[in-house]
C-alpha cells in the first residue's frame, strides 16, 4: 500500500475522530433521546421489530456471518475466493477483534443506558458525555453502567475490516463492503436508541473503535513476512 494511501487513511481517521468529538461537544445525546422517551420510559423498548428482529435477529445474523467468514479462511466462498488465505484470516480475525474490543470497553464502562437515567424513569444521573466517555470511563453514574460504547451496533461495524482485506485487489468491493458494514452498524445502533438502550454517541464511538481496530490489525498484517 502506497504512502499516499496510508496518508489518506490517517486523514480520514483524524477527520472521523474530529467529527465525533464535535458531536459530543454539541451535547445533543439527551435532546435526541427525548424524542423517544419520557418520564414513563421508552414506548418502543419492547417493540417486536426493534427488540426481536433487529436486536436478537441482528445479533444472530452477525454471529452466523462471522462463523461463515471464519470457515471461509480454509474453505473460501463467494468474494473470499478473490483474496489470499492471509487476507481471509485477517478479515475473520479483525471482525472478532473489533467486537471483542467494544465488548471489553463496555465491561469497564460506568456509563449507563438512557433507560437507566432518572429523566426516563431510572435512577442514574446524566452527565455531559463528551470526553468524559474516555477520561472517566469507569466512573459510575448511579446506574448499572456497561452501556458505552454500543455493543449491538458493533455487530455491524465489526465487519469494516473487509475494507482493508479487499482494498488492494478489489477496491470497488472494498468500498461497498465498508458502506454495508457502516449502514448495518447505524441501523442496529439507531434501533437500540429508539428503545432507549443507547445514546447516539455510543453508536458513533462503537463504529470508531471498530474502524481503529481494523486499521491497526491491517497495518500489523502488512508487516508480516509473506503477507499478500
C-alpha positions as CSV (number, residue, x, y, z in Angstrom):
1,X,0.0,0.0,0.0
2,X,1.4,3.4,-1.0
3,X,2.4,6.2,1.3
4,X,-0.4,8.4,-0.2
5,X,-3.0,5.8,0.6
6,X,-1.8,5.5,4.2
7,X,-1.8,9.2,4.5
8,X,-5.4,9.3,3.2
9,X,-6.4,6.7,5.8
10,X,-4.8,8.7,8.5
11,X,-6.5,11.9,7.4
12,X,-9.9,10.1,7.2
13,X,-9.5,8.7,10.7
14,X,-8.5,12.0,12.1
15,X,-11.5,13.6,10.4
16,X,-13.8,10.9,11.8
17,X,-12.3,11.5,15.3
18,X,-12.9,15.3,15.0
19,X,-16.5,14.7,13.8
20,X,-17.2,12.5,16.8
21,X,-15.7,15.0,19.3
22,X,-17.8,17.7,17.6
23,X,-20.9,15.6,18.1
24,X,-20.1,15.1,21.8
25,X,-19.4,18.9,22.1
26,X,-23.0,19.6,20.8
27,X,-24.4,17.7,23.8
28,X,-27.3,16.5,21.6
29,X,-27.4,13.0,23.0
30,X,-30.1,13.8,25.6
31,X,-32.3,16.0,23.4
32,X,-32.3,13.3,20.8
33,X,-33.2,10.6,23.4
34,X,-36.2,12.8,24.5
35,X,-37.7,12.3,21.1
36,X,-38.4,8.7,22.0
37,X,-38.6,8.7,25.8
38,X,-40.2,10.5,28.7
39,X,-40.7,10.0,32.4
40,X,-42.5,6.8,31.8
41,X,-39.6,5.3,29.8
42,X,-39.3,4.4,26.2
43,X,-42.5,3.3,24.4
44,X,-40.6,1.3,21.9
45,X,-38.4,-0.6,24.3
46,X,-40.3,-3.9,23.8
47,X,-41.2,-3.3,20.1
48,X,-41.2,-6.6,18.2
49,X,-39.4,-5.1,15.3
50,X,-36.7,-3.4,17.3
51,X,-36.2,-6.0,20.1
52,X,-36.9,-9.3,18.4
53,X,-36.0,-8.7,14.8
54,X,-33.3,-6.0,14.8
55,X,-31.8,-6.8,18.2
56,X,-32.0,-10.6,18.7
57,X,-32.2,-11.4,14.9
58,X,-29.4,-9.0,14.0
59,X,-27.1,-10.4,16.6
60,X,-27.7,-14.0,15.4
61,X,-27.1,-13.0,11.8
62,X,-23.9,-11.3,12.7
63,X,-22.6,-14.3,14.5
64,X,-23.6,-16.6,11.6
65,X,-21.7,-14.4,9.2
66,X,-18.7,-14.3,11.5
67,X,-18.7,-18.1,11.6
68,X,-19.0,-18.2,7.8
69,X,-16.0,-15.8,7.4
70,X,-14.0,-18.0,9.8
71,X,-14.8,-21.2,7.9
72,X,-14.1,-19.3,4.7
73,X,-10.5,-18.9,5.7
74,X,-10.0,-22.6,4.8
75,X,-13.0,-23.1,2.5
76,X,-13.4,-19.8,0.7
77,X,-16.8,-19.0,-0.8
78,X,-18.1,-16.1,-2.9
79,X,-15.9,-13.0,-2.8
80,X,-13.5,-14.7,-0.4
81,X,-12.1,-16.6,-3.4
82,X,-10.7,-13.3,-4.7
83,X,-8.3,-12.8,-1.8
84,X,-5.4,-14.9,-0.3
85,X,-5.7,-17.0,2.8
86,X,-3.7,-14.4,4.7
87,X,-6.3,-11.7,3.9
88,X,-9.2,-14.1,4.6
89,X,-7.6,-14.8,8.0
90,X,-7.2,-11.0,8.6
91,X,-10.9,-10.4,7.8
92,X,-12.1,-13.1,10.2
93,X,-9.7,-12.1,12.9
94,X,-10.5,-8.4,12.6
95,X,-14.2,-9.0,12.8
96,X,-13.8,-10.9,16.1
97,X,-11.2,-8.5,17.5
98,X,-13.4,-5.4,16.8
99,X,-16.4,-7.0,18.5
100,X,-14.2,-8.1,21.4
101,X,-12.7,-4.6,21.8
102,X,-16.1,-3.0,22.1
103,X,-17.3,-5.7,24.5
104,X,-14.2,-5.2,26.7
105,X,-14.7,-1.4,26.8
106,X,-18.3,-1.9,27.8
107,X,-17.4,-4.2,30.6
108,X,-15.3,-1.4,32.2
109,X,-17.7,1.4,31.4
110,X,-19.5,3.2,34.2
111,X,-21.9,4.9,31.7
112,X,-25.5,3.8,31.9
113,X,-28.1,3.5,29.2
114,X,-30.7,6.1,28.5
115,X,-33.5,4.0,30.0
116,X,-31.5,3.9,33.3
117,X,-31.5,7.7,33.5
118,X,-33.7,9.4,36.1
119,X,-35.3,11.5,33.4
120,X,-36.7,8.4,31.8
121,X,-37.8,6.6,35.0
122,X,-34.5,5.1,36.1
123,X,-32.0,6.0,38.8
124,X,-28.8,7.1,37.0
125,X,-27.8,10.7,36.8
126,X,-27.0,12.0,33.4
127,X,-23.6,13.6,33.0
128,X,-22.4,15.6,30.0
129,X,-20.9,12.9,27.7
130,X,-18.1,14.5,25.6
131,X,-14.6,13.4,26.5
132,X,-16.0,12.0,29.8
133,X,-16.6,8.8,27.8
134,X,-12.9,8.3,27.8
135,X,-11.4,10.4,30.6
136,X,-13.7,8.8,33.2
137,X,-14.6,5.6,31.6
138,X,-15.0,3.7,34.8
139,X,-16.7,6.5,36.8
140,X,-20.2,5.3,37.9
141,X,-23.3,7.4,37.3
142,X,-25.6,5.6,39.8
143,X,-27.0,3.2,37.3
144,X,-26.0,-0.2,36.1
145,X,-23.3,1.1,33.7
146,X,-21.7,-1.0,31.0
147,X,-23.5,0.8,28.2
148,X,-20.6,2.6,26.3
149,X,-19.8,2.0,23.6
150,X,-22.8,0.5,21.8
151,X,-22.3,-3.3,21.8
152,X,-25.2,-4.1,19.4
153,X,-24.1,-1.6,16.8
154,X,-20.7,-3.4,16.7
155,X,-22.5,-6.4,15.3
156,X,-22.5,-4.3,12.1
157,X,-19.4,-2.1,12.5
158,X,-17.2,-5.1,13.3
159,X,-17.2,-6.1,9.6
160,X,-15.5,-2.9,8.4
161,X,-12.3,-4.9,8.3
162,X,-13.5,-6.2,5.0
163,X,-12.5,-2.9,3.5
164,X,-8.8,-3.5,4.4
165,X,-8.9,-7.1,3.3
166,X,-10.2,-6.3,-0.2
167,X,-8.9,-2.8,-0.9
168,X,-5.7,-3.9,-2.7
169,X,-7.3,-6.4,-5.1
170,X,-10.9,-5.4,-5.3
171,X,-11.2,-1.7,-4.4
172,X,-14.8,-1.3,-5.6
173,X,-15.8,-4.3,-3.5
174,X,-13.9,-2.9,-0.5
175,X,-15.8,0.4,-0.7
176,X,-19.1,-1.5,-1.0
177,X,-18.3,-3.7,1.9
178,X,-17.4,-0.7,4.1
179,X,-20.6,1.1,3.2
180,X,-22.6,-2.0,4.0
181,X,-20.9,-2.5,7.4
182,X,-21.3,1.1,8.4
183,X,-25.0,1.1,7.3
184,X,-25.6,-2.1,9.3
185,X,-24.0,-0.7,12.3
186,X,-26.0,2.5,12.1
187,X,-29.3,0.6,11.6
188,X,-28.7,-1.6,14.6
189,X,-27.4,1.3,16.7
190,X,-30.4,3.5,15.9
191,X,-32.8,0.6,16.6
192,X,-31.3,0.5,20.1
193,X,-31.5,4.2,20.5
194,X,-35.3,4.1,19.8
195,X,-35.6,1.5,22.5
196,X,-33.6,3.7,25.0
197,X,-30.7,1.3,25.1
198,X,-28.1,3.7,23.8
199,X,-27.3,7.4,23.1
200,X,-26.2,8.3,19.6
201,X,-22.6,8.9,20.8
202,X,-22.5,5.3,22.0
203,X,-23.2,4.1,18.5
204,X,-20.8,6.5,16.8
205,X,-17.9,5.7,19.1
206,X,-18.6,2.0,18.6
207,X,-18.0,2.5,14.9
208,X,-14.8,4.4,15.6
209,X,-13.4,1.7,17.8
210,X,-14.1,-1.0,15.2
211,X,-12.5,1.1,12.5
212,X,-9.4,1.7,14.5
213,X,-9.0,-2.0,15.4
214,X,-9.4,-2.9,11.8
215,X,-6.8,-0.3,10.7
216,X,-4.3,-1.3,13.3
217,X,-4.6,-5.0,12.5
218,X,-4.2,-4.3,8.8
219,X,-1.0,-2.3,9.5
220,X,0.3,-5.2,11.6
221,X,-0.6,-7.8,9.0
222,X,1.2,-6.0,6.2
223,X,4.4,-6.1,8.2
224,X,4.3,-9.9,8.4
225,X,6.6,-11.9,6.1
226,X,4.8,-13.4,3.2
227,X,1.7,-11.3,3.5
228,X,-0.1,-10.9,0.2
